[in-house]
Amino acid sequence: PNVFPWHGHVCNYGAFPQTWESPFHEDIWTGLRGDQDPIDVCEVGSKAVATGTVLPVKILGILALIDGGETDWKVIVMNRKEAVEKRIDSLDDLRDEYPDLLESVRKFFRVYKVPVGKPENVFAFDGEVKDEAFAVEVISYTNDAWKELITNCSVSGENVGSFNTGNTLQESDCTVDQKTARQVVESQPAYDPVQAERPDTVDEWSFLKSSPMGAFIFYPLLIFFLLILFSEIIVKACKKDL
């Protein structure tokens, strides 16, 4: 969905290979099980990147999203070339260069599933974007979970489904030969060169009301600044009378 004012995603959205947010273990930071996916990556560079691109990046921080009661980490990165050119090496550098960017990313991930009927997401750590060192620790943790997964040829669990890790690249008991792998690929439906019709919803905007929390914060601030303004007016009027 296009959640106003964003048309599409707020960043170049991808994932780190050889990571896994395991649904079989509670995350050591959030206390909730993983969402069964590789760890998500939000690249905040200034240029759009084509789908399928393998992109070297500079890790800057990480956001702990809680999606439907599951842990769904979002690693904040910038493509390495741009990060070097703009001397962005940390979250502080990113804030200096783009003051409102992190807040925009956080807001997007909070509301981006609302148009399809889901509630707003919440965050661990009160929505704080943790720094690079913390992000690297989480990535390492999900890499360990992937290593555990890949050495088990087939794992399954109640309410989480099953996972088959047969492959041709890892030297493990789960390794399959090239011929078997090719047969699996060739058994799939043939490629259709005719593109499917573009859904009308691709260009539709979704306009969301501000959350109660946003109103709760906004209106007291508005009243506060109005009081300051009227105080200035009263003071100036009194000085004029004197």
Long-range contacts (C-beta under 8 A, 24 or more apart in sequence): 1-112, 1-115, 1-116, 1-201, 1-204, 1-206, 2-202, 2-203, 2-204, 2-205, 2-206, 3-108, 3-111, 3-112, 3-114, 3-115, 3-206, 3-208, 4-205, 4-206, 4-207, 4-208, 6-108, 7-205, 9-108, 10-42, 10-104, 10-105, 10-108, 10-109, 10-112, 11-42, 11-43, 11-44, 11-105, 12-42, 12-43, 12-44, 12-45, 12-48, 12-49, 12-55, 13-40, 13-41, 13-42, 13-43, 14-40, 14-41, 14-43, 14-53, 14-55, 15-39, 15-40, 15-41, 16-41, 16-75, 16-139, 16-142, 18-143, 18-146, 18-147, 19-139, 19-142, 19-143, 19-145, 19-146, 20-142, 20-145, 20-146, 20-149, 21-70, 21-71, 21-72, 21-73, 21-142, 21-145, 22-142, 22-145, 22-148, 22-149, 23-70, 23-157, 23-160, 24-155, 24-157, 24-160, 25-145, 27-71, 27-141, 28-141, 29-64, 29-124, 29-138, 30-64, 30-66, 30-71, 30-124, 32-66, 32-69, 32-70, 32-71, 33-70, 33-71, 33-160, 34-70, 34-71, 34-72, 34-142, 34-145, 35-67, 35-68, 35-70, 35-71, 35-72, 36-70, 36-160, 36-161, 36-163, 37-72, 38-142, 38-146, 39-73, 39-75, 39-138, 39-139, 39-142, 40-72, 40-73, 40-74, 40-75, 41-74, 41-75, 41-77, 42-74, 42-75, 42-76, 42-77, 42-105, 43-77, 43-78, 43-79, 44-76, 44-77, 44-78, 44-94, 44-98, 44-101, 44-105, 45-78, 45-79, 45-82, 45-83, 46-82, 47-79, 47-82, 49-79, 55-79, 56-80, 56-81, 57-83, 58-83, 58-84, 58-88, 58-89, 59-132, 59-135, 59-136, 59-139, 60-88, 60-90, 60-91, 60-94, 60-132, 60-135, 61-91, 61-94, 61-102, 61-129, 61-130, 61-131, 61-132, 61-134, 61-135, 62-129, 62-130, 62-134, 62-135, 62-138, 63-105, 63-106, 63-109, 63-123, 63-127, 63-129, 63-130, 64-123, 64-124, 64-125, 64-130, 65-109, 65-121, 65-123, 66-121, 66-122, 66-123, 66-124, 67-113, 67-121, 68-118, 71-124, 73-138, 73-142, 74-105, 74-109, 75-135, 75-138, 75-139, 76-102, 76-105, 76-129, 76-135, 90-131, 90-132, 91-129, 91-131, 91-132, 102-129, 111-208, 111-211, 114-206, 114-208, 115-206, 115-208, 120-211, 150-174
